[in-house]
Amino acid sequence: MRWHIVLLTLWTAVWFVVAERHAAVSWHYLREGEQLLFGQRGGGGLALYANHPELQIGPVSFLVAGLFAPFPAAMGEKLADAFMSGLGLYMLVLIGRAAADYNRGTGLNHKRLQQRVLISGAAFIPMWVEVSVRFAHLDDVLTLFFTTLAVRALVRGNATAVGVFLALAVDSKPWAVGFLPLLLALPRQSRLRSAAWAFGLVAVAWLPFYLTHLNTLHAARFTIPNQPASALRWFGVDDPATPPWDRPAQMALGVALGSLAVRRNRWPAVVFLAVDARIMLDPSVYTYYNASVLLGTLLWDSIGQRRLVPWVSWIALLSLYGSVLVVPSDSTRGLIRLAFCIGSAAYVLLWPQRTPRGRRGRRSRHPGADGDGGNEMRERPVGGAVL
């Protein structure tokens, strides 16, 4: 019995009951997109994004939403909420196993690891329920789930799976492009194969829409209001809506920071840094964004650190979500978001880290089937975490 998972399951149930009272705020977007994609409404099919640029959701998310379409609307919504909540718990299991596998041979205390996952998971769950139940953003849920699977595959040395899962993350929601630097953490000889799978599957999912309807390009210009509490305001960006340079800048900054993290032997920070870039430059301040931040801190606290108390996760929760509850000033909340993003990025990139004794002066190998179905013993990821 893994008691930390039992406790986290109970904790999830508590938050599920709380959030279910005002649940599925955005589920109608998934239902509409699924119906458009499968031709149940006019103007859909491959013209979906050309005619409905407001649906900033990847085709994989609409495909998964279709699994709940046969049920009555209310039942399908509840089943989707439960499904997405369950994925969050499974992600905690995957991250715990990834941390244990990655630190094998370094003297890792597994009981302390379970305690660390429990404490950081307790911060993660409220924000996971926010995105999965209250807002029912299946697209963000799937993006984070596939990214977690990619991290698990990376630790196991399965290069093909890393590329496939990162592609599915991007195909669920495009902002997952910021997670692609995880490819650089693979051994050099495996990167090309993994990247080919990633970019190939992204092309398969998205190119049919662009090649058949050139107006799909306009979907990338869709804007949302620049809210008073956004960190963008502190950069002097007072545009009423998303500036044209903003989305490319988010992705470019996320990729640059993630690449730097790998170069500095801190690949478990890639997700954390990508979402830092996203929320720092995003014109909106929806609370469900915090789920991606808490996944990033969970990965860093579980795999990239060895402290018993995962304080980065709790600082993230209190700064980004707590400020929404207790700070009345929009401008001050924007400053807190900006300070958290800059401070946390500087910490994970620049703070000195100690290499575990079991990993010093040697090249470890890690087990698992290779990308082509073999059973080779391969090296740990290039740029493996310095803990």
C-alpha positions as CSV (number, residue, x, y, z in Angstrom):
1,M,0.0,0.0,0.0
2,R,1.4,3.4,-1.0
3,W,-0.1,5.5,1.8
4,H,1.0,8.8,0.2
5,I,-1.2,8.0,-2.9
6,V,-4.1,7.1,-0.6
7,L,-3.8,10.4,1.1
8,L,-3.5,12.3,-2.2
9,T,-6.6,10.4,-3.5
10,L,-8.6,11.6,-0.5
11,W,-7.2,15.1,-0.9
12,T,-8.3,15.0,-4.6
13,A,-11.8,13.9,-3.6
14,V,-12.2,16.8,-1.2
15,W,-11.2,19.3,-3.8
16,F,-13.4,17.6,-6.4
17,V,-16.4,18.0,-4.3
18,V,-15.6,21.6,-3.7
19,A,-15.0,22.4,-7.4
20,E,-17.9,20.3,-8.7
21,R,-20.4,22.9,-7.5
22,H,-19.3,25.3,-10.2
23,A,-17.7,22.9,-12.6
24,A,-17.0,22.6,-16.3
25,V,-16.9,26.3,-17.1
26,S,-15.3,25.8,-20.5
27,W,-16.4,22.2,-21.4
28,H,-18.8,23.6,-24.0
29,Y,-15.8,24.6,-26.1
30,L,-14.6,21.0,-26.2
31,R,-18.1,19.8,-27.2
32,E,-18.5,22.4,-29.9
33,G,-15.0,21.6,-31.3
34,E,-15.6,17.9,-31.3
35,Q,-18.9,18.4,-33.1
36,L,-17.3,20.7,-35.7
37,L,-14.3,18.4,-36.2
38,F,-16.6,15.4,-37.0
39,G,-18.9,17.3,-39.2
40,Q,-21.9,17.4,-36.9
41,R,-22.1,21.2,-37.4
42,G,-21.6,23.2,-40.5
43,G,-18.3,25.0,-41.1
44,G,-16.2,22.3,-39.4
45,G,-14.1,19.5,-40.6
46,L,-10.7,20.7,-41.9
47,A,-12.2,24.3,-41.9
48,L,-12.6,24.2,-38.2
49,Y,-9.8,26.6,-37.2
50,A,-10.3,28.8,-40.2
51,N,-13.9,29.4,-39.3
52,H,-13.5,29.3,-35.5
53,P,-10.2,30.8,-34.5
54,E,-11.5,31.2,-30.9
55,L,-11.1,27.4,-30.5
56,Q,-7.4,27.5,-29.5
57,I,-7.4,23.8,-28.9
58,G,-5.5,21.0,-30.6
59,P,-7.2,18.3,-32.6
60,V,-6.2,15.5,-30.2
61,S,-8.2,17.2,-27.5
62,F,-11.3,17.2,-29.7
63,L,-10.7,13.5,-30.4
64,V,-10.5,12.6,-26.7
65,A,-13.6,14.8,-26.0
66,G,-15.4,12.6,-28.5
67,L,-15.1,9.7,-26.1
68,F,-17.7,11.4,-23.9
69,A,-20.1,12.4,-26.7
70,P,-22.2,9.2,-26.7
71,F,-23.4,10.0,-23.1
72,P,-26.1,12.5,-22.2
73,A,-24.6,15.9,-21.9
74,A,-24.7,16.2,-18.1
75,M,-23.3,12.6,-17.6
76,G,-20.6,13.1,-20.2
77,E,-19.5,16.2,-18.4
78,K,-19.3,14.5,-15.0
79,L,-17.4,11.5,-16.5
80,A,-14.9,13.9,-18.2
81,D,-14.4,15.7,-14.8
82,A,-13.7,12.4,-13.1
83,F,-11.4,11.2,-15.9
84,M,-9.3,14.3,-15.8
85,S,-9.1,14.3,-12.0
86,G,-7.9,10.7,-12.2
87,L,-5.2,11.6,-14.7
88,G,-3.7,14.0,-12.1
89,L,-3.3,11.2,-9.6
90,Y,-1.7,9.0,-12.1
91,M,0.7,11.7,-13.0
92,L,1.8,11.9,-9.4
93,V,2.5,8.1,-9.5
94,L,4.5,8.5,-12.8
95,I,6.5,11.4,-11.4
96,G,7.3,9.4,-8.2
97,R,8.5,6.5,-10.3
98,A,10.5,8.7,-12.6
99,A,12.3,10.3,-9.6
100,A,13.0,6.8,-8.1
101,D,14.4,5.5,-11.4
102,Y,16.4,8.5,-12.2
103,N,18.1,8.6,-8.8
104,R,18.7,4.8,-8.6
105,G,22.2,4.2,-7.3
106,T,22.5,7.6,-5.7
107,G,21.5,6.5,-2.2
108,L,18.0,7.8,-2.6
109,N,15.7,7.3,0.5
110,H,12.5,6.1,-1.1
111,K,10.4,6.9,2.0
112,R,11.6,10.4,1.9
113,L,10.8,10.6,-1.8
114,Q,7.2,9.4,-1.1
115,Q,7.0,12.1,1.6
116,R,8.3,14.7,-0.9
117,V,5.7,13.6,-3.5
118,L,3.0,13.8,-0.9
119,I,3.9,17.3,0.2
120,S,4.4,18.7,-3.3
121,G,1.3,16.7,-4.5
122,A,-0.8,18.4,-1.9
123,A,0.1,21.7,-3.5
124,F,-0.4,20.4,-7.0
125,I,-3.9,18.8,-6.5
126,P,-5.9,22.0,-5.8
127,M,-4.6,23.6,-9.0
128,W,-5.1,20.3,-10.9
129,V,-8.8,20.2,-9.9
130,E,-9.0,23.9,-10.9
131,V,-8.0,23.1,-14.5
132,S,-9.7,19.6,-14.7
133,V,-13.0,20.1,-12.9
134,R,-13.8,23.8,-12.4
135,F,-12.7,24.8,-15.9
136,A,-12.7,21.4,-17.5
137,H,-9.9,22.4,-19.9
138,L,-9.3,18.9,-21.4
139,D,-6.7,20.5,-23.7
140,D,-4.5,21.7,-20.9
141,V,-5.0,18.5,-19.0
142,L,-3.9,16.4,-21.9
143,T,-1.0,18.6,-22.7
144,L,0.3,18.2,-19.1
145,F,-0.4,14.5,-19.0
146,F,1.4,13.8,-22.2
147,T,4.3,15.9,-21.1
148,T,4.5,13.8,-17.9
149,L,4.6,10.7,-20.0
150,A,7.4,12.2,-22.0
151,V,9.4,12.8,-18.8
152,R,8.8,9.3,-17.7
153,A,10.0,8.0,-21.1
154,L,13.0,10.3,-21.0
155,V,14.1,8.8,-17.6
156,R,13.6,5.3,-19.0
157,G,15.7,6.1,-22.1
158,N,12.8,5.5,-24.6
159,A,13.7,8.1,-27.2
160,T,10.8,7.3,-29.6
161,A,8.2,7.6,-26.8
162,V,9.6,10.9,-25.8
163,G,9.1,12.3,-29.3
164,V,5.6,10.8,-29.6
165,F,4.4,12.1,-26.2
166,L,5.8,15.6,-26.8
167,A,4.0,15.6,-30.2
168,L,0.7,14.6,-28.6
169,A,1.2,17.4,-26.1
170,V,1.6,20.0,-28.9
171,D,-1.3,18.4,-30.8
172,S,-3.5,18.9,-27.7
173,K,-2.6,22.5,-27.2
174,P,0.1,24.5,-29.2
175,W,1.7,26.2,-26.2
176,A,3.4,22.9,-25.4
177,V,6.1,23.8,-27.9
178,G,7.9,25.2,-24.9
179,F,8.5,21.7,-23.7
180,L,10.4,20.5,-26.8
181,P,13.9,21.2,-25.2
182,L,13.3,17.9,-23.4
183,L,14.5,16.4,-26.6
184,L,17.9,17.8,-26.0
185,A,18.2,15.9,-22.7
186,L,18.3,12.6,-24.7
187,P,21.6,11.0,-25.5
188,R,23.0,12.6,-28.6
189,Q,22.6,9.5,-30.8
190,S,18.9,9.3,-30.0
191,R,17.9,12.9,-30.4
192,L,17.3,12.8,-34.2
193,R,15.0,9.9,-34.1
194,S,13.0,11.4,-31.2
195,A,12.8,14.8,-32.9
196,A,11.7,13.1,-36.2
197,W,8.8,11.5,-34.4
198,A,7.9,14.7,-32.6
199,F,7.9,17.0,-35.6
200,G,6.4,14.4,-37.9
201,L,3.4,13.8,-35.7
202,V,2.9,17.5,-35.2
203,A,2.8,17.9,-38.9
204,V,0.4,15.0,-39.4
205,A,-2.0,16.6,-36.9
206,W,-1.9,20.2,-38.0
207,L,-0.9,20.4,-41.7
208,P,-4.2,19.1,-43.1
209,F,-6.0,22.2,-41.6
210,Y,-3.4,24.6,-43.0
211,L,-3.0,23.0,-46.4
212,T,-6.7,22.8,-47.2
213,H,-7.8,26.2,-45.7
214,L,-5.1,28.9,-45.8
215,N,-7.3,31.1,-43.5
216,T,-6.3,28.7,-40.7
217,L,-3.2,30.9,-40.4
218,H,-5.4,33.7,-39.0
219,A,-6.2,31.5,-36.0
220,A,-2.7,32.3,-34.7
221,R,-3.7,36.0,-34.5
222,F,-6.6,35.4,-32.2
223,T,-6.4,37.8,-29.3
224,I,-7.7,37.9,-25.7
225,P,-8.0,40.9,-23.4
226,N,-4.9,42.2,-21.7
227,Q,-6.1,42.0,-18.1
228,P,-5.1,44.6,-15.5
229,A,-3.4,41.9,-13.3
230,S,-1.2,40.5,-16.1
231,A,2.6,40.8,-15.7
232,L,2.7,42.2,-19.2
233,R,1.5,45.5,-17.7
234,W,4.8,45.8,-15.8
235,F,6.6,45.7,-19.1
236,G,4.7,48.7,-20.2
237,V,2.4,46.8,-22.5
238,D,-0.9,48.5,-22.2
239,D,-2.5,47.2,-25.4
240,P,-6.1,46.3,-24.8
241,A,-5.6,42.8,-26.3
242,T,-2.8,40.3,-27.1
243,P,0.1,42.1,-28.9
244,P,1.0,40.5,-32.2
245,W,4.5,39.6,-30.9
246,D,3.3,38.0,-27.7
247,R,2.6,34.4,-28.5
248,P,5.8,33.9,-30.5
249,A,7.8,35.6,-27.7
250,Q,6.3,33.2,-25.1
251,M,7.3,30.1,-27.1
252,A,10.7,31.5,-28.0
253,L,11.5,32.4,-24.4
254,G,10.3,29.1,-23.1
255,V,12.4,27.2,-25.6
256,A,15.5,29.3,-24.9
257,L,15.2,28.9,-21.1
258,G,14.5,25.2,-21.4
259,S,17.5,24.7,-23.7
260,L,19.7,26.6,-21.2
261,A,18.4,24.4,-18.4
262,V,19.5,21.3,-20.3
263,R,22.9,22.8,-21.1
264,R,23.3,23.5,-17.4
265,N,22.5,19.9,-16.5
266,R,19.0,20.8,-15.1
267,W,16.6,19.2,-17.5
268,P,13.9,18.6,-14.8
269,A,13.4,22.4,-14.9
270,V,12.4,22.5,-18.6
271,V,8.6,22.4,-17.9
272,F,8.9,24.8,-15.0
273,L,10.8,27.4,-17.1
274,A,8.5,27.0,-20.1
275,V,5.4,27.8,-18.0
276,D,7.2,30.6,-16.3
277,A,7.7,32.2,-19.7
278,R,4.1,31.6,-20.6
279,I,2.5,33.2,-17.5
280,M,5.0,36.1,-17.4
281,L,4.1,37.1,-21.0
282,D,0.4,36.1,-21.1
283,P,-2.2,38.9,-21.2
284,S,-4.6,36.7,-19.2
285,V,-4.4,35.6,-15.6
286,Y,-6.8,32.6,-15.4
287,T,-6.3,30.5,-12.3
288,Y,-6.2,27.3,-14.3
289,Y,-2.8,28.4,-15.7
290,N,-1.4,27.6,-12.3
291,A,-1.8,23.9,-12.9
292,S,1.0,24.0,-15.4
293,V,3.2,25.9,-13.0
294,L,2.6,23.4,-10.2
295,L,3.4,20.5,-12.6
296,G,6.7,22.3,-13.3
297,T,7.5,22.7,-9.7
298,L,6.4,19.1,-8.9
299,L,8.9,17.8,-11.5
300,W,11.6,20.0,-10.1
301,D,10.9,19.3,-6.5
302,S,10.7,15.5,-7.1
303,I,13.4,14.9,-9.7
304,G,15.6,17.9,-9.7
305,Q,15.9,18.3,-5.9
306,R,16.5,16.1,-2.9
307,R,15.1,18.3,-0.1
308,L,12.4,16.7,2.1
309,V,10.3,19.8,2.0
310,P,9.4,20.8,-1.6
311,W,9.1,24.5,-0.8
312,V,9.2,25.6,-4.5
313,S,5.8,24.0,-5.1
314,W,4.2,25.7,-2.0
315,I,5.8,29.1,-2.9
316,A,4.2,28.8,-6.3
317,L,0.8,27.9,-4.9
318,L,0.8,30.8,-2.3
319,S,2.2,33.3,-4.7
320,L,0.1,32.7,-7.8
321,Y,-3.2,31.4,-6.3
322,G,-3.0,32.8,-2.8
323,S,-2.5,36.3,-4.1
324,V,-5.7,36.0,-6.1
325,L,-7.6,35.4,-2.9
326,V,-6.0,38.0,-0.6
327,V,-4.4,40.8,-2.7
328,P,-7.1,43.2,-3.9
329,S,-4.8,45.3,-6.2
330,D,-4.6,44.1,-9.8
331,S,-1.3,45.8,-10.3
332,T,0.2,44.2,-7.2
333,R,-0.9,40.8,-8.3
334,G,0.7,41.4,-11.6
335,L,3.9,42.3,-9.8
336,I,3.8,39.2,-7.7
337,R,3.4,37.0,-10.9
338,L,6.4,38.8,-12.5
339,A,8.6,38.5,-9.4
340,F,7.7,34.8,-9.0
341,C,8.6,34.0,-12.7
342,I,11.9,35.9,-12.7
343,G,12.9,34.7,-9.2
344,S,12.0,31.1,-9.8
345,A,13.8,31.0,-13.2
346,A,16.9,32.5,-11.7
347,Y,16.8,30.0,-8.9
348,V,16.5,26.9,-11.0
349,L,19.1,28.1,-13.5
350,L,21.7,29.7,-11.3
351,W,21.5,28.4,-7.7
352,P,24.4,26.0,-7.1
353,Q,23.4,22.3,-7.1
354,R,25.3,19.4,-5.6
355,T,25.8,16.2,-7.6
356,P,24.9,13.1,-5.7
357,R,27.9,10.9,-4.8
358,G,26.5,8.0,-6.8
359,R,26.5,10.0,-10.0
360,R,29.9,11.7,-9.7
361,G,32.6,10.7,-12.2
362,R,30.6,8.0,-14.0
363,R,28.1,7.6,-16.9
364,S,25.1,5.7,-15.6
365,R,22.9,3.6,-17.7
366,H,19.2,3.2,-17.3
367,P,17.0,0.2,-18.2
368,G,13.9,0.0,-20.4
369,A,12.9,-0.9,-23.9
370,D,14.5,1.2,-26.5
371,G,12.5,3.2,-29.1
372,D,12.5,0.3,-31.5
373,G,11.3,-2.3,-29.0
374,G,14.7,-3.7,-28.0
375,N,15.9,-4.2,-24.5
376,E,19.2,-2.3,-24.5
377,M,20.8,-0.7,-21.5
378,R,21.3,3.0,-22.4
379,E,23.0,6.0,-20.9
380,R,21.0,8.4,-18.7
381,P,19.8,11.6,-20.5
382,V,22.5,13.9,-21.7
383,G,22.4,16.9,-19.3
384,G,20.8,14.7,-16.5
385,A,19.8,16.5,-13.4
386,V,22.5,17.8,-11.0
387,L,20.8,17.3,-7.7
